[in-house]
Amino acid sequence: MSLRAEDVSWEVGGRLLVQGVSLSPEPGETIGLLGPNGSGKSSLLRLLAGIRPASSGVVTLDGVELAALRRKSVARRVAVVEQHADTSVDLDVLDVIRLGRIPHRGAWSSPRPEDDAAVRAAVAHTRLEPHLHQSWHTLSGGERQRVQIARALAQQPTELLLDEPTNHLDIKHQLELLTLIVNTPVTSVVALHDLNLAAMYCDRLLVLREGLVAAAGTPSEVLTEELVRDVYRVRASVTPEGPDGRPAIRFLRAEGSGTTDAGCTRKAISR
Amino acid sequence: MNGTGTAEEATSERRTGRGGRRPPAPPDAAADTRAASPAPRKSGRVTGASGTAVLWGGGLVVLALSIAVAITIGPARLAVTDVWQVIVARIGGGESGLTAIREGIVWDLRLPRTLLAAVCGAGLGVCGAVLQSLLRNPLADPFVLGVSSGASTGAVLVVVLGFGGGALGLSGGAFLGSLVAFGLVLLLAHSAGGTTDRVLLSGVAAMQLFSALTSFIVFTSADAEQTRGVLFWLLGSLASVGWSEVAVCTAVLLAVLAVCLSRAAALDAFTFGAEAAAALGVPVQRVRLLLLVATSLLTAVLVSSAGAIGFVGLVLPHAARALVGSGHRRLLPTTALVGAVFLVWVDTAARTLIDPQELPVGVVTSLVGVPAFVLILHRTGRGRTERRGASR
């Protein structure tokens, strides 16, 4: 059961950002959300987290509508990692991870042993022990994302929603981060831009285009040359050469733009 | 309302200089050292439950001592024991052993004034800390939502134009004015989408509008004497306050502090923005409205009693953060204590520095506050460069 979206739509100012999307991850699965910029990935994640109410359709948690649950009860089950979490507040890594215990604590109660245990487990899982007392503002982009994931794990969620967590990370950190997410024993829904990474790490994929579902299924079913051409409007060759025969995507130059590209390259080199 | 020429000066007792001219303790010393040496991040920061207990216990003792000593400073020669005897006599009954006029100086003049200074410092500090977190802006202060400008317009309407036909005092007018201004800010912010930025921008708009209205009324209608009185009040003054103001302000302070503390975890959750707070289970709209209303109400009550004392609410939360970190369960009581001690000494300086004249307390807080403000700007600026460096 867990978290399900049934035919959800979200309309803002007469524009449909999400249109009739359904999603029902199996427990423990990692689902990749794909689609071009503005296709509704972040909007769908907001609906799934219950941060925004759906205009139509329902998001349910164990069969109960999110709208009928207290925000706090939702936050004990569903954790969110944003694309670019940042703050001007001066705080250290441990402070950030401890924020994850807020939904579990009463208004006046001080941290209990189970709070400390959850924080310790999250720290251990993300291997952040050496950074605990480092200031947030001195962390690299990859470390910040790891800290945010640790904060999300400290919430002890059953579902983890991540919005392009690998943005702006170098390739090593992208791989490390996705390995971390896949190895986390919770259901994850990850918005991603990199098709190869999505193919490598996700159990199932949901491709959005202008708020509508363009395709859904396993990476091999979904990632085809036709889909890449239709949804992203680029040419690609897709071969089953990824790990375990998963699709590997190689992008090709746009037709007719070869000379311009070459010109650009020459200019860049001569500079 | 004008602070000069109170009964205290009329007693014409000879100044002895004993204990006088004590410089106010700079509460932001910790912030300075921290800004200067960022390397060990937590150096000088109080951590752990026992550390916090010691800090608060010590803070309360320092506050009590500060109040007691501050009362002895001034033209009338008094000792801490005199202050104690008067308080015991007034509360417990019996004789203080002091002359009626000296007892009056303690009980009717200096004690309520010093207590109100403590309450104002605590209240403005707490409001500033809450608004800085809620609006995610380190430069937010209790007046950022137009409360003080609304209060000044209300006060000017009453004092200069005789609005309310004498039924409203200056304080009443100021209170109504601040509520009107805050209501306008809420309406504006709500109609513009209700996001943090909109709240701030609406506050700035209201501040400009009501400041302009105040200036307009003063320039078109006020005479020199009225202008001076209003100006003195606008800059913040604790002169000629009575026990009723102390009682009202203390009650509202305690209530609002309790409300803010009960939402301390929610305030922590706002660290990474409203959406992150919502994802952490905070009913964002409800908590934001509750805290905006609570802090604005407290600010309105304080401003109506003591004028717009600037910079306390802006600078002291940062000093308190340097002491105990950004967690609001520890930050809010610490800010209250630091603010109370700070304003007790600043007010003492304000009424003694150019004796027998009196400076508006807001002038002194700003004289101390501006250098601290520059430091905060410097620190946030450096934080940004650090972050840019880290992302490279």
Interface residues (C-beta under 8 A of the other chain):
Chain A: R46 A49 I51 R70 R71 K72 S73 V74 A75 R76 V78 A79 V80 E82 A85 D86 T87 S88 V89 D90 L91 D92 D95 V96 L99 G100 I102 P103 R105 A107 W108 S110 H133 Q134 S135 H137 T138 L139 S140 G141 Q155 H168
Chain B: R41 K42 A49 S133 R136 N137 P138 L261 S262 R263 A264 A265 A266 D268 A269 T271 F272 G273 E275 A276 A278 A279 L280 G281 V282 P283 R321 G325 S326 G327 R329 T380 G383 E386 R387 A390 S391
